[in-house]
């Protein structure tokens, strides 16, 4: 008897994966509901093209299934987003003037942004979502990739290091810098200010 | 926990949700307003990203992804048929591979069956400089053409067509009455070689043909003769001579530039024993190997005979591979004999065996002497001027050189050396067999008498 959706949601991605490998279609569908939206948004925020985001999301699942024997243990999220990251880098490399991520970006000391209480109390969830959408478009590809893996994919910093194939310390630094630049943009938007070119360059 | 440790943990959204369960973090947030605002801010941002990830992608994507396992499994299942299909196109090209194999087989057949004959020829030609045996047969020009014409045999050595076709004037056109010489370099005693030798020899040579001789000086050629014997009879007019054979015109195609050929005085032919000496290399010496060499003794001859300048025979005898010896003069004598006289003599030479290359020098000398007697006795009186005419000519020469002539038997060879007469004149002025011209000086007048 096939398991229900509720039952599936209680399972970890790895358990769903194992069930899907046995030919259990609901487990495969549950994996899609768990990862499909994240992957789609990840590609959508990094490419800005819904069709391309759909194709890349589908390609991730295709690779996942074609190379199903390659995944033995570990984090399925890490594996999935590593595939997504590689696809994204391949996509960038095909573009003219593609921005290749620096393996060891220079350390930038960004002071913590002060958050005003009034802003926080007025900020609703939908507003934050809209500002994040707009701010992500103004970030660099590197930052979008980092933030997408961490916040859209829900991966931890060690998993980020594994996906990005960089040391953990470098992953923390990159994540912190990307997050600070995003916060600067969000704060400026919340204050009704449009970030200037100087602010972006400083970021 | 201080502010730095607290803010580091805020970066990681996975730990953000569990901040409330962390007593140290909760205590620090309660004590630090700044860290509390940062905690709230990060929660707002995380909620925003979470709301973003919960956005439903297009429904079409769901359908496409849910079909992936089925499609991929179907592709995997069809992988083998695809592979078979990829190879299935090959049978359509089997005819091409068949053609390739056919060509390869034909080439192999050519190499194994046809090529050996060519190889025999090539070996003979390539090994020519070290040829130890040489067969020389004189045949009339027409016979040469027939001999060298490509026969139905699978292989005709390049030597024959090259020599005969490249130098037709030398063999016949320039000197129609002179004998043309066909030569074969017998080097490799193969069946093909033997066949070629047999086929190149005219079976029915004209009566006027002059067979100068054959030199067979090594075992290879001897073996080849033995092999060729049952295939074709030896020509009638063939005689044995020494190894210093006149190089035939056909050899021009491959012979090196002719050296200056000198000959031993003719007077050494008559009286001296015909035992090969150091000056006259024995028959065991390769004729071809001696091409271009001149024996030391011969080079010291009083009057070298440049055969290339010998009247109409230059085109045939002025060739390479000449070694002076007494046989040259002999050959010249034979050359000068009219054809009918030679034909009369040919009958006695038909059955002369070829020189045995394995014979010792004494045997060689005896055989040569035997052939020599017949050769010297060959000139008959039929075509020569009559005795009176010869006597008048001799008398004229004697009177011309009266201050140098002494009474007694006339040695025409000395006259040749002195330059009084030519070789041809010596033949035409020769005394009949068994008799000798004798000069007498009486009353201031020279007389010529024929005495026994």
Interface residues (C-beta under 8 A of the other chain):
Chain A: X20 X23 X25 X28 X29 X32 X36 X37 X38 X40 X41 X45 X50 X53 X54 X57 X58 X61 X62 X65 X66 X112 X114 X115 X116 X117 X120 X123 X125 X126 X128 X129 X131 X132 X133 X147 X150 X151 X152 X154 X155 X156 X157 X172 X175 X176 X179 X182 X183 X186
Chain B: X7 X8 X11 X12 X13 X14 X15 X34 X37 X38 X40 X41 X44 X45 X46 X47 X48 X49 X50 X51 X52 X53 X54 X55 X56 X57 X58 X60 X61 X62 X64 X65 X66 X68 X69 X72
